[in-house]
Amino acid sequence: MMTSRTLMGGLVGMVLAVALLPQAKGAEGTTTQNTLLDRIQIEDLMIEYYWAFSTKEGHDIKRYWAEDGEFNVGSHVVKGWTAIENEYRQPENSDEGRPKFVMLLSNPMIRVTGDKAVMDAIFTGVTSTDPNKAPIPSEQGTDHVEFVKIDGQWKIKKRVLVTYAYVPRESLMEKQKK
């Protein structure tokens, strides 16, 4: 027959065992308030970065990137603020007559380790060629980003985009006309 003392001892043992489980994973698997805050700051940074694709303002490279950042798109690699900025530069009035384009970031997996972090996510470009028709997914791929914390701010240190599918906006406009 089980006594209340035996039952209580068993419950205390179970509580202790459960409390010790996360510590068995090691420091890398431990989530703290600081790592949660860092993760939120990184996700916010990247959402703002992706949102800039949908606006005429574009990217303020120094706000998002470390000075010696590296941007790798396919086999094309550039380093530093000026080179990265040139990747985004478009001729004056280049958006005139072009369809509306929105870049989406989804499924971000962010891992923070001290003053460094890594994010792996999926990007999807969506193009609206006609306000009376459904938008068209026009590109998709993966985004691997390495971050470093500089003076308390997260910055992109290295970014690698791998595109799985891409359809130029101009070709989507031609398809809509038919």
matplotlib code that plots the C-alpha trace (Angstrom):
import matplotlib.pyplot as plt

x = [0.0, 1.3, 1.6, 1.4, 5.1, 6.0, 3.7, 5.2, 8.7, 7.9, 6.4, 9.4, 11.7, 9.7, 9.7, 13.5, 14.0, 11.9, 13.6, 17.1, 16.2, 16.8, 20.2, 21.2, 21.0, 23.9, 24.2, 23.6, 20.1, 19.2, 16.8, 17.1, 15.2, 18.3, 18.4, 14.6, 15.1, 18.0, 15.9, 13.0, 15.4, 16.9, 13.5, 12.3, 15.5, 14.9, 11.2, 12.1, 14.8, 12.3, 9.7, 12.1, 11.8, 8.2, 8.9, 10.6, 13.0, 15.0, 17.7, 19.8, 22.7, 24.6, 21.5, 21.3, 24.8, 28.2, 30.8, 32.6, 29.5, 29.4, 26.4, 26.3, 23.6, 24.2, 27.9, 28.0, 29.7, 30.2, 31.7, 31.4, 28.8, 29.4, 29.4, 26.2, 24.5, 25.4, 23.6, 20.3, 20.7, 18.3, 18.1, 15.9, 12.2, 13.0, 9.8, 7.6, 5.0, 6.3, 3.9, 3.8, 6.3, 6.3, 9.0, 7.9, 10.0, 8.7, 9.7, 12.6, 14.7, 17.0, 19.7, 21.5, 24.9, 26.2, 27.0, 26.5, 23.4, 22.2, 18.9, 17.7, 14.4, 12.4, 11.8, 9.0, 8.6, 5.0, 4.0, 0.7, 0.3, -3.4, -5.4, -8.3, -6.3, -4.6, -0.9, 1.6, 4.5, 7.4, 10.4, 11.3, 14.4, 16.3, 18.0, 20.9, 22.0, 24.9, 24.6, 27.0, 26.1, 28.0, 27.6, 24.5, 22.9, 22.4, 24.0, 24.1, 27.7, 27.0, 24.0, 23.6, 20.5, 19.7, 16.9, 14.9, 12.6, 12.5, 10.2, 11.1, 8.4, 8.3, 7.5, 4.6, 3.3, 3.4, 1.5, -1.2, -1.8, -2.6]
y = [0.0, 3.4, 6.0, 9.7, 9.9, 7.5, 9.4, 12.7, 11.4, 10.1, 13.4, 15.4, 13.0, 13.5, 17.3, 17.3, 15.0, 17.2, 20.4, 18.9, 17.9, 21.2, 21.5, 18.2, 19.8, 22.1, 25.9, 26.0, 24.7, 27.0, 29.8, 32.9, 36.3, 37.8, 35.2, 35.7, 39.5, 39.0, 36.7, 39.1, 42.0, 39.9, 38.9, 42.5, 43.6, 41.1, 41.9, 45.6, 44.6, 42.6, 45.3, 47.7, 45.7, 46.9, 50.6, 53.2, 54.1, 50.9, 49.8, 51.9, 49.5, 50.9, 50.3, 46.6, 45.5, 45.3, 47.4, 44.3, 42.4, 39.8, 39.3, 36.1, 35.7, 32.5, 32.5, 36.3, 37.6, 41.2, 42.7, 45.9, 48.7, 50.2, 47.0, 45.8, 49.1, 48.8, 45.5, 47.2, 50.4, 50.7, 53.4, 56.4, 55.8, 52.0, 51.1, 53.2, 51.0, 47.9, 45.8, 46.0, 43.6, 42.4, 40.3, 37.9, 36.3, 33.1, 30.2, 32.0, 29.7, 31.9, 30.6, 33.0, 32.3, 35.2, 38.1, 36.0, 34.5, 32.6, 32.7, 30.3, 31.3, 31.0, 34.1, 34.5, 37.3, 38.1, 40.2, 42.0, 42.8, 43.7, 44.9, 42.7, 39.5, 37.4, 38.1, 35.7, 34.1, 35.2, 33.9, 31.7, 30.4, 30.3, 33.0, 32.1, 35.0, 35.3, 38.2, 39.9, 42.3, 45.6, 48.3, 46.6, 46.4, 43.3, 43.6, 41.3, 39.9, 37.4, 36.7, 33.8, 33.7, 30.5, 31.0, 27.9, 29.7, 33.1, 34.7, 38.2, 40.8, 41.9, 38.4, 38.2, 41.5, 39.9, 36.9, 39.0, 40.9, 37.7]
z = [0.0, -1.0, 1.8, 1.4, 2.3, -0.5, -2.9, -1.9, -2.3, -5.8, -6.8, -5.6, -7.5, -10.7, -10.3, -9.8, -12.8, -15.0, -13.7, -14.5, -18.1, -19.8, -18.1, -19.6, -23.1, -22.4, -22.7, -26.5, -26.1, -23.3, -23.9, -21.8, -21.8, -23.5, -26.3, -26.8, -27.1, -29.5, -31.6, -31.7, -32.7, -35.5, -36.8, -36.7, -38.5, -41.3, -41.6, -42.0, -44.5, -46.6, -46.3, -48.0, -51.2, -51.3, -51.0, -53.1, -50.2, -50.7, -48.3, -45.9, -46.1, -43.1, -40.9, -41.7, -42.7, -40.9, -42.7, -44.0, -44.8, -47.5, -49.9, -51.9, -54.6, -56.5, -57.4, -57.4, -54.2, -53.1, -49.9, -48.1, -47.9, -51.3, -53.2, -51.4, -52.1, -55.8, -55.9, -54.9, -56.9, -59.8, -62.5, -61.9, -62.7, -63.3, -61.4, -63.7, -65.4, -63.6, -61.6, -57.8, -56.2, -52.5, -50.9, -48.2, -45.5, -43.9, -41.6, -40.0, -37.8, -35.7, -33.5, -31.1, -29.6, -27.6, -30.0, -33.1, -34.7, -37.7, -39.5, -42.2, -43.9, -47.1, -49.3, -51.8, -54.2, -55.2, -58.2, -58.8, -62.5, -62.4, -59.4, -60.6, -60.8, -58.1, -57.4, -58.9, -57.0, -59.1, -57.1, -54.2, -52.5, -49.2, -47.2, -44.9, -42.8, -40.3, -37.8, -35.5, -32.7, -33.0, -30.3, -29.1, -32.6, -34.8, -38.3, -41.2, -41.5, -44.3, -46.4, -48.9, -51.2, -53.1, -55.6, -56.6, -59.1, -60.7, -63.3, -64.4, -63.7, -67.4, -68.5, -66.0, -67.5, -71.0, -69.7, -68.2, -71.4, -73.3]

ax = plt.figure().add_subplot(projection="3d")
ax.plot(x, y, z, "-o")
ax.set_aspect("equal")
plt.show()
